[in-house]
Amino acid sequence: MEQTAKVVAVTGASSGIGEATARRLAADGHRVFLGARRTDRLERLVEEIAGAGGTAAFRRLDVTDAADTRAFINAAASAYGRVDAVVNNAGLMPLSPLEALRTEEWDRMIDVNVRGVLHGIAAALPLMRAQGGGHFVNIASVGAYEVSPTAAVYCATKFAVRAISEGLRQESAGDIRVTLVSPGVTESELADSISDPEAREAMKTYRAVALPASAIAEAIAYALSQPPQVDVNEIVVRPAASAQ
């Protein structure tokens, strides 16, 4: 496996998969640049990574804002001289039946889960082209492959991330690597955004076998560690006890 230290920008890094990924990659010797809206958490995380001997910095980030995402990637490049990889991790999952008509939640999921990934790609792709290569790791879900009640819009956003990732891979053969990581149920704060009572209750049962976020961070680290000629395109990680 390739062990060269990289500069990796991680969105949604204040908790869950993003935080676990930041810790794992920093432990592997990569320099991580972290973005999220909750800067108090980012500041604490950066201090803890530095205390453990790693290299990390942060900037407040709203992935729904294209200009802010560009500024985030440019700040990473300014801090470390380049950006080798972007982990597009920020996401929301406010599940509800379609008939509940929670249209504001639908819009927010589309803005964060789809536009957020597109903004990350748009911000970093020109830089990666100019420096001669790079790697996008886009976080989807098992919901990118199947649909379940209350999750229609969420799954639609993750199907979109899967399609965008595959399109980018096909268009970028040779210099830009693209990895889609699709977690099954994982410990995170995603379920906290569920406002629909029925969907929230159903999620409690579903999450009984949740994976630790570190399991997904391990998959991301694996994809990033491969030599330049190896492009790990899709990784699906489910709890062994889960049928979904």
C-alpha positions in Angstrom: 0.0 0.0 0.0 1.0 3.6 -0.6 2.3 5.2 2.6 3.0 8.7 1.2 1.6 11.4 3.5 -1.3 13.3 1.8 -3.2 16.5 2.4 -6.8 15.5 3.0 -9.7 17.9 3.3 -12.7 16.5 5.2 -16.2 18.0 5.3 -18.6 17.3 8.1 -15.7 16.7 10.3 -17.2 17.8 13.6 -18.7 14.4 14.5 -19.4 10.9 13.4 -17.7 9.5 10.3 -16.0 12.8 9.6 -14.4 13.1 13.0 -13.4 9.4 13.0 -11.8 9.9 9.6 -9.9 12.9 10.7 -8.5 11.0 13.6 -7.6 7.9 11.6 -6.0 9.8 8.7 -4.0 12.0 11.0 -2.8 8.9 12.9 -1.6 7.5 9.5 0.5 10.6 9.0 -1.7 12.6 6.7 -2.2 16.3 7.1 -5.9 16.9 7.5 -7.9 20.1 7.0 -11.3 20.0 8.6 -14.5 21.7 7.8 -17.9 21.9 9.5 -20.3 24.6 10.9 -19.5 23.8 14.5 -16.1 25.4 14.9 -15.9 24.7 18.7 -15.9 21.0 18.0 -13.4 21.4 15.1 -11.1 23.5 17.4 -11.2 20.8 20.1 -10.6 18.0 17.5 -7.6 19.8 16.0 -6.1 20.3 19.5 -6.5 16.6 20.2 -5.0 15.5 16.9 -2.0 17.8 17.5 -1.7 16.5 21.1 -1.4 13.0 19.6 1.4 14.1 17.3 -0.7 14.6 14.1 -1.1 17.6 11.9 -4.5 19.3 11.5 -6.2 22.6 10.9 -9.7 23.8 10.4 -12.0 26.3 8.8 -15.8 26.9 9.3 -17.6 25.4 6.3 -21.1 25.4 5.0 -21.1 22.9 2.1 -24.4 24.4 0.7 -22.5 27.6 -0.2 -20.3 27.1 -3.3 -18.2 30.1 -2.6 -17.6 29.0 1.0 -16.6 25.6 -0.2 -14.1 27.1 -2.6 -12.7 29.2 0.2 -12.4 26.1 2.3 -10.4 24.2 -0.3 -8.2 27.2 -1.1 -7.5 27.6 2.6 -6.4 23.9 2.8 -4.1 24.5 -0.2 -2.7 27.7 1.4 -2.1 25.9 4.7 -0.4 22.8 3.2 0.7 23.7 -0.3 -1.7 21.3 -2.1 -4.8 19.2 -1.7 -4.4 15.5 -2.5 -7.8 14.2 -1.4 -11.2 15.5 -0.5 -13.6 13.4 1.7 -17.1 14.7 0.9 -18.8 13.5 4.0 -21.2 16.2 5.2 -24.8 14.8 5.2 -28.3 15.0 6.6 -30.9 12.3 7.1 -34.3 13.7 8.3 -36.4 10.7 7.3 -40.2 11.0 7.0 -43.0 9.6 4.8 -43.6 11.5 1.6 -47.2 12.2 2.6 -45.8 14.2 5.6 -44.8 16.8 3.1 -41.8 18.0 5.0 -40.6 19.9 1.9 -38.1 22.1 3.8 -36.4 19.0 5.0 -36.3 17.6 1.4 -34.7 20.8 0.2 -32.1 20.8 3.0 -31.2 17.2 2.2 -30.8 18.0 -1.5 -28.7 21.1 -0.6 -26.3 19.3 1.8 -26.2 15.7 0.4 -26.1 16.5 -3.3 -25.1 20.1 -3.8 -22.6 19.8 -1.0 -20.8 17.0 -2.9 -20.9 18.9 -6.2 -19.5 22.0 -4.5 -16.7 20.0 -3.1 -15.9 18.6 -6.5 -16.2 22.0 -8.2 -13.9 23.6 -5.6 -11.1 20.9 -5.7 -11.2 19.5 -9.2 -9.4 22.4 -11.0 -6.7 22.4 -8.3 -6.2 18.7 -8.6 -6.0 18.9 -12.4 -3.4 21.7 -12.0 -1.2 19.7 -9.6 -1.4 16.5 -11.7 -3.8 14.3 -9.6 -6.1 13.9 -6.7 -8.6 11.7 -5.0 -12.3 12.3 -4.2 -13.9 10.1 -1.5 -17.7 10.6 -1.6 -19.7 9.2 1.3 -23.0 7.8 0.2 -25.0 5.0 2.0 -26.5 1.6 1.5 -29.4 3.9 0.6 -27.6 4.5 -2.7 -28.6 1.0 -3.7 -32.0 0.4 -2.2 -35.0 2.4 -1.0 -37.1 1.9 2.2 -40.2 3.7 3.5 -39.6 7.1 5.0 -36.2 7.3 3.2 -37.3 8.1 -0.4 -35.7 11.5 -0.6 -32.7 10.6 1.5 -32.1 7.6 -0.8 -32.6 9.8 -3.9 -29.8 12.0 -2.7 -27.5 9.1 -2.1 -28.4 7.6 -5.5 -27.3 11.0 -6.9 -24.0 10.9 -5.1 -23.4 7.4 -6.5 -24.2 8.6 -10.0 -22.1 11.8 -9.7 -19.2 9.7 -8.4 -19.4 7.2 -11.3 -19.6 10.1 -13.8 -16.6 11.8 -12.3 -14.6 8.5 -12.4 -15.4 7.9 -16.0 -14.5 11.5 -17.0 -11.3 11.5 -14.9 -9.5 8.2 -15.8 -5.8 8.7 -15.5 -5.3 11.4 -13.0 -8.3 11.7 -10.6 -9.3 8.8 -8.5 -12.8 8.5 -7.2 -14.1 6.3 -4.3 -17.7 5.9 -3.2 -18.0 4.7 0.4 -21.5 3.5 1.3 -22.0 2.8 5.0 -24.8 0.7 6.4 -26.2 1.8 9.8 -23.3 3.6 11.6 -23.0 5.4 14.9 -23.5 9.1 14.1 -25.7 12.1 14.7 -27.6 11.7 11.5 -30.6 10.2 13.2 -30.8 13.3 15.4 -32.2 15.3 12.4 -35.3 13.0 12.2 -38.2 15.1 13.2 -41.0 12.7 12.2 -42.0 10.7 15.3 -42.7 7.4 13.4 -39.5 7.5 11.5 -37.5 8.4 14.6 -38.9 5.4 16.5 -38.2 3.0 13.6 -34.6 4.2 13.5 -34.0 3.2 17.1 -34.6 -0.4 16.2 -32.6 -0.2 13.0 -29.6 1.4 14.8 -29.4 -1.4 17.4 -26.5 -3.0 15.5 -24.8 0.2 14.3 -21.2 0.1 13.4 -18.7 2.4 15.1 -17.7 5.4 12.9 -14.1 4.1 13.0 -15.1 1.2 10.8 -16.0 3.6 8.0 -12.8 5.6 8.6 -10.9 2.4 8.2 -12.5 1.9 4.7 -11.6 5.5 3.7 -8.0 5.0 4.9 -7.8 1.8 2.9 -8.9 3.6 -0.3 -6.5 6.5 0.2 -3.6 4.1 0.9 -3.6 2.4 -2.4 -0.8 3.1 -5.0 -1.5 5.6 -7.8 -2.4 3.0 -10.3 -5.1 1.5 -8.1 -8.5 3.2 -7.9 -10.9 1.6 -5.4 -14.2 2.7 -6.8 -16.9 1.4 -4.4 -16.8 0.2 -0.8 -20.0 -1.0 0.9 -19.7 -1.5 4.7 -22.5 -3.1 6.7 -22.8 -4.5 10.2 -22.5 -8.2 10.0 -25.8 -8.6 11.9 -27.7 -6.3 9.4 -29.7 -7.6 6.5 -29.9 -4.1 5.0 
